Amino acid sequence: MVNYSFQEVIRSRQSIRQFLSKPVEKEVLREILQDAQYTPSNCNTQPWDVHIVSGEKKEELSKALINAFEKEQFSPDFTFDTNDFYDRYAERQKEQGKTYYEALGIAREDQEGRHKGVLRNFEFFNAPHVAFLFMPSVGDNVRVASDIGMYAQSFLLSLTARGIGSIPQTILGMSADTVRQLLGVPDDMKLLFGISFGYPDKEAKANSFRMGRDPIDSNVTFHD
């Protein structure tokens, strides 16, 4: 039973980068997915196509994604380059990376350590489950992608309300063909990103920090 206030849930959510191996109970997971199903969407199209991967299939997929990354076999359905960020957006992106690697004790010049840090994404940070969010391609895809983003937020907050951690991972969409092939997903369904989730390891260094937020006046303009 969920007893937290909405404010407590949304302000306590954080991106978890180390999980316990304990799986989420099936009945709890179905409740969470039912919560997310109430997400609004353009014209009530409900375009999300979600694949939850656990157990042996997750391990198989992890190995395949690591292999694709090491061989630079990238097949993203949507472009993404952190170098495209600018001004305060770029500053926030760099602040996050710096804080994360400092928490792990990995120096900027430690290329091997940073490489291993990247590979942890494809190990899903030891999470027992990972959700892949696919979508149909409609028009320029912007409206559908916004629906998927709202669905993901509903999913993340429902997890948080039950003490379950999660992390959205854009990098899991960089080898979309690999994921589609292993999960038997048709080519016309496009992969936006993945979400690793499970019970957080509260003692892990990777979970020892929280990223701050700029004041609302930096993002919001009031018109009276």
Long-range contacts (C-beta under 8 A, 24 or more apart in sequence): 2-161, 2-162, 4-161, 9-157, 9-160, 9-161, 10-157, 10-160, 12-160, 13-156, 13-157, 13-160, 13-166, 14-165, 14-207, 14-210, 14-211, 15-166, 15-167, 15-168, 15-211, 16-125, 16-127, 16-165, 16-166, 16-167, 16-196, 16-197, 16-200, 16-201, 16-206, 16-207, 17-100, 17-120, 17-125, 17-167, 17-204, 17-206, 17-207, 18-125, 18-126, 18-200, 18-201, 18-204, 18-205, 18-206, 18-207, 19-124, 19-125, 19-126, 19-127, 19-128, 19-165, 19-196, 19-197, 19-198, 19-199, 19-200, 19-201, 20-126, 20-128, 20-198, 20-199, 20-200, 20-201, 21-126, 21-128, 21-198, 22-128, 22-198, 22-199, 23-54, 23-128, 23-129, 23-198, 24-128, 24-129, 24-164, 24-197, 24-198, 24-199, 28-162, 28-164, 29-129, 31-158, 32-155, 32-158, 32-159, 32-162, 32-164, 33-155, 35-154, 35-155, 35-158, 36-151, 36-154, 36-155, 36-158, 38-154, 39-147, 39-150, 39-151, 39-153, 39-154, 40-147, 40-150, 41-147, 41-150, 41-151, 42-143, 42-144, 42-146, 42-147, 45-144, 45-147, 46-147, 47-135, 47-136, 47-138, 47-144, 47-147, 47-148, 48-133, 48-134, 48-135, 48-147, 48-148, 48-151, 49-133, 49-134, 49-135, 49-136, 49-185, 49-189, 50-131, 50-132, 50-133, 50-134, 50-151, 51-131, 51-132, 51-134, 51-183, 51-185, 52-129, 52-130, 52-131, 53-129, 53-130, 53-131, 53-132, 53-183, 54-128, 54-129, 54-130, 57-182, 57-183, 58-124, 58-128, 58-129, 58-130, 60-182, 61-130, 61-178, 61-179, 61-182, 61-183, 62-122, 62-123, 62-124, 64-175, 64-178, 64-182, 65-122, 65-172, 65-175, 65-178, 65-179, 66-119, 66-122, 66-123, 68-175, 68-178, 69-118, 69-119, 69-122, 69-174, 69-175, 73-175, 73-178, 74-174, 74-175, 75-174, 75-175, 75-176, 75-177, 75-178, 76-173, 76-174, 76-175, 76-176, 77-173, 77-176, 77-190, 77-191, 77-192, 78-141, 78-145, 78-173, 78-190, 78-192, 80-170, 80-173, 80-174, 88-214, 88-218, 92-214, 95-211, 96-211, 99-209, 99-211, 100-206, 100-209, 103-205, 103-206, 103-208, 103-209, 104-205, 104-206, 105-205, 118-171, 121-169, 121-171, 121-172, 122-171, 122-172, 124-196, 125-167, 125-196, 125-206, 126-198, 126-201, 127-167, 127-196, 127-197, 127-198, 128-198, 129-196, 129-197, 129-198, 130-172, 130-194, 130-195, 130-196, 130-197, 131-155, 131-194, 131-195, 131-197, 132-172, 132-179, 132-183, 132-191, 132-194, 133-191, 133-192, 133-193, 133-194, 133-195, 134-185, 134-189, 134-190, 134-191, 134-192, 135-189, 135-190, 135-192, 136-188, 136-189, 136-190, 137-188, 137-190, 141-190, 145-192, 148-192, 152-193, 152-195, 155-195, 156-195, 159-197, 163-199, 164-197, 164-198, 164-199, 164-200, 165-197, 165-198, 165-199, 165-200, 165-207, 166-195, 166-196, 166-197, 167-195, 167-196, 167-197, 168-193, 168-194, 168-195, 169-193, 169-194, 169-195, 169-196
